[in-house]
């Protein structure tokens, strides 16, 4: 059995380096999904802490930490352009 590298995110990365979770037709739809992700993140983090054997490579923690910072950004936001 091989060793797994721990997953992580650069939580200080500029917006143009963020992953796009989904595209939405309205700000309301996006805000609803953002709130869902932010509400789900602590539940997943608690699970990962209580069951470390289920998150040996840190994926649950990495995704949950990213979800806590989810945001809604317009597709023409200038911060999305690489510099």
C-alpha positions as CSV (number, residue, x, y, z in Angstrom):
1,X,0.0,0.0,0.0
2,X,1.5,3.3,-1.1
3,X,1.6,6.6,0.9
4,X,-0.8,9.3,-0.1
5,X,0.2,12.9,-0.3
6,X,-2.0,15.2,1.8
7,X,-4.3,17.4,-0.3
8,X,-4.2,21.2,0.3
9,X,-5.3,24.5,-1.1
10,X,-3.5,27.8,-1.3
11,X,-6.2,29.7,0.7
12,X,-4.4,33.0,0.0
13,X,-4.4,32.5,-3.8
14,X,-5.6,35.4,-5.9
15,X,-9.1,35.1,-7.3
16,X,-7.8,34.2,-10.8
17,X,-6.4,31.0,-9.3
18,X,-9.6,29.8,-7.6
19,X,-11.5,26.8,-8.9
20,X,-14.9,27.5,-10.4
21,X,-17.5,25.4,-8.7
22,X,-20.4,26.1,-10.9
23,X,-22.0,28.9,-13.1
24,X,-25.3,30.3,-12.1
25,X,-28.0,32.2,-14.0
26,X,-28.7,34.6,-11.1
27,X,-27.0,36.0,-8.1
28,X,-29.7,34.5,-5.9
29,X,-29.0,31.0,-7.2
30,X,-25.3,31.5,-6.5
31,X,-25.8,32.9,-3.0
32,X,-28.1,29.9,-2.2
33,X,-25.4,27.4,-3.2
34,X,-22.6,29.4,-1.5
35,X,-24.6,29.3,1.8
36,X,-25.1,25.6,1.3
37,X,-21.4,25.0,0.9
38,X,-20.5,27.2,3.9
39,X,-23.1,25.3,6.0
40,X,-21.8,21.9,4.9
41,X,-18.1,22.7,5.4
42,X,-18.1,22.5,9.3
43,X,-20.0,19.2,9.2
44,X,-17.5,17.7,6.8
45,X,-14.6,19.0,8.9
46,X,-16.0,17.5,12.0
47,X,-16.4,14.2,10.2
48,X,-12.8,14.3,9.0
49,X,-11.5,15.0,12.5
50,X,-13.7,12.2,14.1
51,X,-12.8,9.7,11.4
52,X,-9.2,10.4,10.2
53,X,-9.1,6.9,8.6
54,X,-11.8,8.1,6.2
55,X,-9.6,11.1,5.1
56,X,-6.1,9.7,5.0
57,X,-5.0,12.0,2.2
58,X,-6.8,15.1,3.5
59,X,-9.3,15.6,0.6
60,X,-12.3,16.2,2.9
61,X,-10.4,18.7,4.9
62,X,-9.0,20.5,1.8
63,X,-12.4,20.7,0.1
64,X,-14.1,21.8,3.3
65,X,-11.6,24.6,4.0
66,X,-12.1,25.8,0.4
67,X,-15.9,25.7,0.8
68,X,-15.7,27.9,3.8
69,X,-14.3,30.6,1.5
70,X,-16.8,30.1,-1.3
71,X,-18.0,33.3,-3.0
72,X,-20.1,34.5,-5.9
73,X,-18.2,36.4,-8.5
74,X,-19.5,37.9,-11.8
75,X,-17.9,36.2,-14.8
76,X,-16.6,39.7,-16.0
77,X,-15.0,40.5,-12.6
78,X,-11.5,42.0,-13.5
79,X,-9.9,40.0,-10.7
80,X,-10.5,36.8,-12.7
81,X,-8.0,38.0,-15.4
82,X,-4.5,36.7,-15.0
83,X,-1.9,39.3,-14.6
